């Protein structure tokens, strides 16, 4: 959970993780649409299990709103 490369201001990449909020939030999106969100300082962890790649169709872009909601949910006070 140590930032290694800046993606954009406030968003970094660690070892296989995207880090936000000064490294307090780590998340990773899998190829099939799965996502894992970690906030160890609050003890919150969230997993999205899905298969958005099937029958030679790629529906992963349709998951963007769900992933945005997941990030908001895990960072909510």
N, C-alpha and C positions, 0 to 999 in steps of 0.2 A: 504494500500500500504506500510505496514511496514513489512520488512523481519522477518520471524519467524523461518525458518529452512533452512539451506544451502543444496541445491541439489548437486551442484558442484561449484568450484570456479567461482564467478561472476554470479551465478544463484541461486536464493533463492525462497522459497515458502512463500507467505503471506497467508492471510485468503482467500482460494479458488483461488488465483492468483499465477502465476509464475512471479517472478520479475527479471528483468535484468537491466543492465546499472545503478547499484547503486539505484535501485528502481524507475528509471525514466520511465521504460517501464513495463507495466503489461499486461499479456495475459492469456487467459484460453481457453482450447480446450474442447468442449463438446463431449459427447459419440457418437452422430450421425455424427460428422465431423464438426460441427459448431465451429467457433473460433471468439474471440473478442480480439482486440488489443487496448491498451490505452496508449497514451503519453500525459498526461495532460499539461506538460510544453510547448509543441508545439501546443496543440490544435488539434492534429491528433487522429482520432479514425477510426478503420477499423473493419468491420464485414464480416465474410465469412458464408454464409447461405447455407447449403447443407445437404443432407441426404445420407450418404455413407453406411448406414446399411438398407438393404432392401432384401426382399425375402430370409431371412436366410443366407445372404452373408455379410461378413464384409470386406468392401473395404476402411476402414479408413487409412490403411498404405499407400495407393496410394495418400493420401492427403499431405504427408510430403513435397514434392517439392512446392506445393501451399502455405503451411504454412510458409516455408522458405522464399519464395518470399514476402509474406505479411509482415513478420518481417523486411525484408530488406527495403520494401517500406515505412513502417511507421517510420523507423529510418533514412531514407535518408535525407541528408541536403538540 
